[in-house]
Amino acid sequence: MAIFKRINRNTGRGSAARLAVAVGAVALVMSACSAGTDADSYESGLQTVTLAMDFLPNAMHGGLAYAMQEGLFADQGIKVKLISYNGSTTGEPIVAAGKADLAIGVNTAFDIGFFATGAQVKSIFIISPGNPTYLSVLKSSGITSPAQLAGKTHGGFGSLREEEIVNQMIETAGGTDKVTQVVLNVGTYEALKAGQVDTTVTYPDMELQFANDGVDIVRFKQSDYGVPKPVNAVSMLLANNDFLIKHPDLARGFTTALRQGYEKAIEDPAAVTASVLDQFPDANLNETLTLNSAKIYAETSFLNPDGPIGTQSVEQTQVAADWMAGRGLLVDPDGNPLSGFDVSPYITNEYLPK
C-alpha cells in the first residue's frame, strides 16, 4: 500500500466557511462544555475552561502542562478541560463552533486562513512567535539548495500553504519549476527516512530522532528563501468570541497562568519536560527527545520579540497575511480568492495579564 497520495490542487478552493461548519458539526459529538458548567468545578470552586489541542502532546505544550501540574490555572480560579486532538480535526473549527472556549491553533498562517472565512474567534495570546521548523532533505539525496526541489515531491498534510512555502523557496533560490505535494498517510519522519518523499518540514524532535538514528539531513530555513518569518510562527491561542464577551476575566486568568507556564519553559526546560510527561502519560513520549526539544524551543521559539510572553504584533501578522494573499492562499466565506485581508479584528492583546 502506498504511504501517500497526491494532493488535489483544488483542495480548499470551495466554500471554506461551509467546510469549517461541516468539520465543526463533527466536533459536536466530542465531549466538551462551556465555561463554568462542569459539575466537578462547582464542587472545587473553580470554573471550567475547555481547551482544544492542536496536535498530539509534545514539548511545545510544556508551558501549558507546567501551569496545569503546578496549579497555576487553579490560582486563577480555573479548571482546564482538554479536548484531545483526534487525528483529523484541529482546534480551530471546534472553538469557532462554540464547542470549546479556547483552542491552540495549528500555526499563524493556518489561522489567518481560518480568520478570512469569517470565523467567530480571536487570537488572544501567541505561545511560539518563533519558528522551530525547517524544510529538510536527506543528505544522501545530494540536494544542497531549495532550487533543486523543483519537480520533486514534498511530504505534507494536504495544505496549499505548505506547497506555496516550498515553491517560494524554490523561486527565491533560482529554481524554475514547482514542487509536487503528496499527502502522507504515515509520519513524515518515516516517509523522508525511507526516501518516499524528497523533502518535508521537520521539528526539533524529528531532527533529534534523525540524529539518534544516524541519518544525516540538510535543513533550509524558510525565512532565508523569501518566506516572511511570521508565516511560520506557531501556536496562537484562539478564543471563541462569545466566551470573551461572557467571561473576559477567565480569558485573562487563563493567559496569566499560561504566561507563567511559558516563562518557566524558557527558564527551566527540565521542569516543564517533567510536567509534560506527568500530564500526558498516555502519549508515551521519549523523555530524552522531549527534554532536548524543550531546550530548543526555549532558545528559538518561546522568546517574544514584541514584549512579554504572549504579546502579539498585528503588524507582523499582517505581513504573513499579505504574503498569503499574494500567493493566492486566502479565500472569503464563499470561497472567493482574496487579494488582501485585514487581520487586525482577529488579533488582540486585550486579554493578556495586566
C-alpha positions as CSV (number, residue, x, y, z in Angstrom):
1,M,0.0,0.0,0.0
2,A,1.3,3.4,-0.9
3,I,2.0,5.6,2.1
4,F,0.9,8.8,0.4
5,K,-1.5,10.2,-2.1
6,R,-1.1,13.1,-4.4
7,I,-2.8,16.4,-3.3
8,N,-5.7,17.7,-5.3
9,R,-4.8,21.3,-6.4
10,N,-8.4,22.3,-5.9
11,T,-8.4,21.4,-2.2
12,G,-9.6,24.4,-0.2
13,R,-10.9,26.3,-3.2
14,G,-14.5,25.6,-2.4
15,S,-16.5,27.3,0.3
16,A,-14.1,27.5,3.2
17,A,-16.9,28.6,5.5
18,R,-19.1,25.6,4.7
19,L,-16.1,23.3,5.2
20,A,-15.5,24.8,8.7
21,V,-19.1,24.4,9.6
22,A,-19.1,20.8,8.4
23,V,-16.0,20.0,10.4
24,G,-17.5,21.9,13.4
25,A,-20.6,19.7,13.1
26,V,-18.4,16.6,13.5
27,A,-17.0,18.2,16.6
28,L,-20.4,18.4,18.2
29,V,-20.1,14.8,19.2
30,M,-17.0,15.5,21.1
31,S,-17.2,15.7,24.9
32,A,-16.9,19.4,25.7
33,C,-18.5,22.0,27.9
34,S,-18.6,25.8,28.1
35,A,-17.0,27.8,30.8
36,G,-18.3,27.1,34.3
37,T,-20.7,24.3,33.5
38,D,-18.6,21.3,34.7
39,A,-20.1,19.7,37.8
40,D,-16.7,19.0,39.4
41,S,-15.9,22.6,39.1
42,Y,-18.8,23.7,41.2
43,E,-17.5,21.3,44.0
44,S,-14.0,22.7,43.7
45,G,-14.9,26.3,43.5
46,L,-13.2,26.5,40.1
47,Q,-14.7,27.4,36.7
48,T,-14.1,25.0,33.8
49,V,-12.5,26.4,30.7
50,T,-12.3,24.0,27.7
51,L,-9.2,24.0,25.6
52,A,-9.0,22.1,22.2
53,M,-5.5,20.8,21.5
54,D,-3.7,21.5,18.2
55,F,-1.8,18.2,18.0
56,L,-0.6,15.3,20.0
57,P,1.2,16.3,23.2
58,N,4.8,17.3,22.9
59,A,7.5,19.7,24.2
60,M,5.7,22.6,22.6
61,H,3.0,22.1,25.2
62,G,5.5,22.4,28.1
63,G,4.2,25.7,29.5
64,L,0.6,24.5,29.4
65,A,1.5,21.3,31.2
66,Y,3.5,23.1,33.8
67,A,0.7,25.5,34.5
68,M,-1.7,22.6,34.9
69,Q,0.6,20.5,37.0
70,E,1.7,23.3,39.3
71,G,-1.8,24.7,39.9
72,L,-1.2,28.0,38.2
73,F,-4.7,27.8,36.5
74,A,-6.3,26.9,39.8
75,D,-4.7,30.0,41.3
76,Q,-6.7,31.9,38.7
77,G,-9.9,30.1,39.7
78,I,-9.8,27.9,36.6
79,K,-10.0,24.2,35.9
80,V,-8.8,23.3,32.4
81,K,-10.6,20.6,30.5
82,L,-8.7,19.4,27.4
83,I,-10.2,18.3,24.2
84,S,-7.6,16.0,22.7
85,Y,-6.5,16.1,19.1
86,N,-8.3,13.2,17.3
87,G,-6.0,12.9,14.3
88,S,-8.2,14.8,11.9
89,T,-10.0,17.7,13.5
90,T,-7.9,20.7,14.6
91,G,-9.0,23.0,17.4
92,E,-10.0,25.9,15.1
93,P,-13.4,24.7,14.0
94,I,-14.1,23.3,17.4
95,V,-13.6,26.7,19.1
96,A,-15.4,28.5,16.3
97,A,-18.4,26.3,16.7
98,G,-18.5,27.1,20.4
99,K,-17.7,23.5,21.5
100,A,-14.5,24.8,23.2
101,D,-13.8,28.1,24.9
102,L,-10.2,28.2,23.7
103,A,-8.0,26.3,21.2
104,I,-4.4,26.1,20.4
105,G,-4.1,27.0,16.7
106,V,-2.0,25.0,14.2
107,N,0.2,27.9,13.2
108,T,-0.2,31.6,12.3
109,A,-0.7,31.1,8.5
110,F,-3.3,28.4,9.0
111,D,-5.2,30.6,11.5
112,I,-5.1,33.6,9.2
113,G,-6.8,31.4,6.5
114,F,-9.4,30.5,9.1
115,F,-9.9,34.1,10.1
116,A,-10.5,35.0,6.4
117,T,-13.5,32.7,6.3
118,G,-15.2,34.9,8.9
119,A,-14.7,32.6,11.9
120,Q,-16.1,34.0,15.2
121,V,-12.8,33.8,17.1
122,K,-9.9,36.0,18.1
123,S,-6.3,35.2,18.9
124,I,-5.5,36.4,22.4
125,F,-2.0,35.0,23.1
126,I,0.8,33.7,21.0
127,I,2.7,30.8,22.5
128,S,5.5,30.5,20.0
129,P,6.3,33.6,17.9
130,G,9.5,31.9,16.7
131,N,9.6,29.3,14.1
132,P,11.2,26.0,15.2
133,T,10.8,24.2,11.8
134,Y,13.0,23.7,8.8
135,L,12.4,22.3,5.3
136,S,14.7,19.3,5.3
137,V,16.1,16.7,2.9
138,L,18.3,13.7,3.3
139,K,22.0,14.5,2.9
140,S,22.3,11.4,0.8
141,S,20.0,13.0,-1.8
142,G,22.7,15.4,-2.8
143,I,20.3,18.3,-2.6
144,T,22.1,21.4,-1.4
145,S,19.7,24.2,-2.3
146,P,15.9,24.5,-2.4
147,A,16.2,25.2,-6.1
148,Q,16.9,21.5,-6.6
149,L,13.5,20.7,-5.2
150,A,11.8,21.8,-8.4
151,G,9.8,19.0,-9.8
152,K,10.4,16.8,-6.7
153,T,8.0,15.6,-4.0
154,H,7.2,17.3,-0.7
155,G,5.6,15.2,2.0
156,G,2.9,17.2,3.7
157,F,-0.7,17.1,5.0
158,G,-2.6,18.5,2.1
159,S,-2.2,22.2,2.8
160,L,-1.7,24.5,-0.2
161,R,0.1,26.8,2.2
162,E,2.8,24.1,2.7
163,E,3.1,23.8,-1.0
164,E,3.4,27.5,-1.6
165,I,6.1,27.9,1.0
166,V,8.2,25.4,-0.7
167,N,7.5,26.9,-4.1
168,Q,8.5,30.4,-2.8
169,M,11.8,28.9,-1.5
170,I,12.4,27.2,-4.9
171,E,11.8,30.5,-6.7
172,T,14.0,32.6,-4.4
173,A,16.8,30.0,-4.8
174,G,16.6,30.3,-8.6
175,G,14.5,27.2,-9.4
176,T,12.1,27.3,-12.3
177,D,9.6,24.5,-11.5
178,K,7.2,23.8,-8.7
179,V,7.2,21.0,-6.1
180,T,4.6,18.3,-6.1
181,Q,3.0,17.8,-2.7
182,V,1.9,14.3,-1.6
183,V,-0.3,13.8,1.4
184,L,1.2,11.4,3.8
185,N,-0.7,8.6,5.5
186,V,2.1,7.9,7.9
187,G,4.5,10.1,9.8
188,T,6.7,12.5,7.9
189,Y,9.8,11.1,9.7
190,E,9.3,7.6,8.3
191,A,8.5,8.9,4.8
192,L,11.6,11.0,4.5
193,K,13.9,8.4,6.1
194,A,12.6,5.8,3.7
195,G,13.1,8.1,0.7
196,Q,9.4,8.0,-0.2
197,V,9.4,11.8,-0.4
198,D,12.3,14.2,-1.3
199,T,11.6,16.8,1.4
200,T,9.3,17.6,4.4
201,V,9.1,20.0,7.3
202,T,11.0,19.0,10.4
203,Y,10.5,19.9,14.0
204,P,13.2,19.6,16.7
205,D,12.0,16.2,18.0
206,M,12.2,14.8,14.4
207,E,15.6,16.2,13.9
208,L,16.9,14.7,17.1
209,Q,15.4,11.4,16.1
210,F,17.3,11.5,12.8
211,A,20.5,12.3,14.7
212,N,19.9,9.4,17.1
213,D,19.3,7.0,14.1
214,G,22.5,8.2,12.4
215,V,20.6,9.7,9.4
216,D,22.1,13.0,8.2
217,I,19.8,15.7,6.9
218,V,20.3,19.1,5.3
219,R,18.0,21.9,6.6
220,F,16.8,25.0,4.9
221,K,15.3,27.9,6.9
222,Q,12.1,29.2,5.2
223,S,12.8,32.8,6.0
224,D,16.2,32.6,4.3
225,Y,14.4,31.9,1.0
226,G,11.7,34.6,0.7
227,V,9.1,33.4,3.2
228,P,8.4,36.1,5.8
229,K,9.2,34.9,9.3
230,P,5.7,35.5,10.7
231,V,4.2,33.0,8.2
232,N,5.8,30.1,10.1
233,A,5.1,31.3,13.7
234,V,3.1,28.7,15.5
235,S,0.6,28.2,18.3
236,M,-1.8,31.1,18.7
237,L,-4.3,30.8,21.5
238,L,-7.7,31.2,19.9
239,A,-10.8,32.2,21.9
240,N,-14.5,31.9,20.9
241,N,-16.0,35.4,20.7
242,D,-19.0,34.6,22.9
243,F,-16.6,33.3,25.5
244,L,-14.7,36.5,25.5
245,I,-17.8,38.6,25.9
246,K,-19.2,36.5,28.7
247,H,-16.0,35.6,30.5
248,P,-13.3,38.2,30.0
249,D,-12.0,37.5,33.5
250,L,-11.5,33.8,32.7
251,A,-9.7,34.7,29.5
252,R,-7.3,36.9,31.3
253,G,-6.8,34.4,34.1
254,F,-6.0,31.7,31.5
255,T,-3.4,33.9,29.8
256,T,-1.9,34.8,33.2
257,A,-1.3,31.2,34.0
258,L,-0.2,30.3,30.5
259,R,2.4,33.2,30.6
260,Q,3.7,31.9,33.9
261,G,4.0,28.4,32.4
262,Y,5.9,29.5,29.3
263,E,8.2,31.8,31.3
264,K,9.1,28.6,33.2
265,A,9.5,26.8,29.9
266,I,12.2,29.3,28.9
267,E,13.8,29.3,32.4
268,D,13.8,25.6,33.2
269,P,13.1,23.2,30.3
270,A,13.8,20.2,32.5
271,A,11.0,21.2,34.9
272,V,8.4,21.6,32.1
273,T,9.5,18.4,30.5
274,A,8.7,16.6,33.7
275,S,5.3,18.3,33.7
276,V,4.6,17.2,30.1
277,L,5.5,13.6,31.0
278,D,3.2,13.7,34.1
279,Q,0.3,15.5,32.4
280,F,0.3,13.3,29.3
281,P,1.4,9.8,30.4
282,D,-0.6,8.1,27.6
283,A,1.4,10.0,24.9
284,N,4.4,7.6,25.6
285,L,6.8,10.4,25.0
286,N,10.5,9.7,24.9
287,E,12.0,11.7,27.9
288,T,15.3,12.5,26.2
289,L,13.8,13.7,23.0
290,T,11.2,15.7,24.8
291,L,13.8,17.4,27.0
292,N,16.1,18.2,24.1
293,S,13.2,19.5,22.1
294,A,12.1,21.7,25.1
295,K,15.6,23.2,25.3
296,I,15.5,24.1,21.6
297,Y,12.0,25.6,21.9
298,A,13.2,27.6,24.9
299,E,16.0,29.1,22.8
300,T,14.3,29.5,19.4
301,S,10.5,29.6,19.8
302,F,9.1,30.9,23.1
303,L,11.1,34.2,23.4
304,N,9.0,37.0,22.3
305,P,10.4,40.0,20.3
306,D,7.2,42.0,20.7
307,G,7.0,42.2,24.5
308,P,6.2,39.9,27.4
309,I,5.3,36.3,26.7
310,G,2.0,36.1,24.8
311,T,2.2,39.5,23.2
312,Q,1.1,39.7,19.6
313,S,2.1,42.0,16.8
314,V,-0.7,43.0,14.5
315,E,1.8,44.4,12.1
316,Q,3.8,41.1,11.9
317,T,0.7,39.1,11.5
318,Q,-0.4,41.4,8.7
319,V,2.9,40.7,6.9
320,A,2.0,37.0,6.9
321,A,-1.5,37.7,5.6
322,D,-0.1,39.9,2.8
323,W,2.2,37.1,1.7
324,M,-0.6,34.6,1.8
325,A,-2.9,36.8,-0.3
326,G,-0.1,37.4,-2.8
327,R,0.3,33.6,-3.2
328,G,-3.5,33.1,-3.7
329,L,-3.9,31.3,-0.3
330,L,-6.8,33.3,1.2
331,V,-10.5,33.0,0.3
332,D,-13.6,34.7,1.7
333,P,-16.6,32.9,3.4
334,D,-17.9,32.0,-0.1
335,G,-14.6,30.6,-1.3
336,N,-13.7,33.6,-3.5
337,P,-10.0,34.5,-3.7
338,L,-8.9,37.5,-1.6
339,S,-6.4,40.0,-2.9
340,G,-5.9,41.3,0.7
341,F,-7.1,40.7,4.2
342,D,-7.0,42.9,7.4
343,V,-6.1,40.7,10.4
344,S,-6.5,43.5,13.0
345,P,-10.1,42.5,14.1
346,Y,-8.7,39.0,14.9
347,I,-5.6,39.8,16.9
348,T,-5.8,41.3,20.4
349,N,-3.6,41.8,23.4
350,E,-6.6,43.0,25.5
351,Y,-6.8,39.7,27.4
352,L,-3.2,39.5,28.4
353,P,-2.3,39.8,32.1
354,K,-2.5,43.4,33.3
